[in-house]
């Protein structure tokens, strides 16, 4: 992976705070959910976050407050990575917010979580988050908590969460006690926002093993299908009665029922791993993108190659799956015995297709970032 040069934040005075969170739509019709979201989160920014930062001479800005012209996505990415401080409103687990937060966490720079009570994402429940409710008193309490977190961080320094520790080879207990990202030392060993990022390498290895299992299962189904096809051809040439041909189909259905069931199970596991790893992989790709090639860690190139290789293997397996699904699907009209195996194959195809769409996005980015790639 990538290893940024600094492994801890010494106490210093941040000057800029980038605020990530749901934005809503300021141009949406009054009374619409999008306009309500805009008004709510603008209020959190103006009443809670900005005043707390101003107390310490810190300028807070949201994405819609970036003044410079240019590509908005690139600007947001750079603000997320380069700002002295980030305050993230994680209410509702907005996908864009979670991606940006994952990218921020692996930089190891100061980050404060806030969120509306009852709307905190499950996968970051273990990370200390300043909670608020939509009342004046609760918002005032949230502002004071942010001020306290800033005061402690400025006094004692900031410490990265588990993902950044893994990237830098740190151990729990290295550096100062975290003031903004964790409530106590035990939290460093508790799964958090991107423990899936910390496990990216193991996760990709597991996905590779899944692909190998899928390929072997497809080979087994292919051999059984070829054998059954030869038997059916012989029966047809011998003008065998319908009962004999039906018995042959039933035997074929029985023979593939176990491997097709295994295929469905492995494809499901593969798709689940994809969901778990997606935010971490995208965050890693984002960090690689903004890191000069000469400053990337030793594993960056290998990581990019692994994503491309996985994508190619997955597409090959999906093509084979589609072939079997089409062939067996036609035989369902011949006998009900094939209904369950064909359903399992169809389920595997659907799961693989969904996962491969996401994997294709990984691979496209990896190819663009690989050494020697042209813009």
Buried (B, 14 or more C-beta within 10 A) or exposed (E): BBBBEEBBBEEEEBEBBBBBBBBBEEEBEEEEEBBBBBEBBBEBBEBBBBBBBEEBEBBBBBBEEBEEEEEEEEBBBBBBBEBBBBBBBBBBBBEEBBBBBBBBBBBBBBBBBBBBEEEBBEBBEBBBBBBBEEEEEBBBBBBBBBBBBBEBBBEBBBBBBBBBBBBBEBEBEBBBEBBBBBEEEEBBEBBBBBBBBBBBBEBBEBBBEBBEBBBBBBEBBBEBBEEBEEBBEEBEEEEBEEEEBEBBBBBBBEBBBEBBBBBBBBBBBBBEBBEBBBBBBBBBBBBBBBBEEEEBBEBBBEBBEBBBBBBEBBBEBBEBBBEBBEBBBEBBEEBEBBEBBBBBBBBBBBBBBBBBEBBEBBBEBBBEBBEEEEE
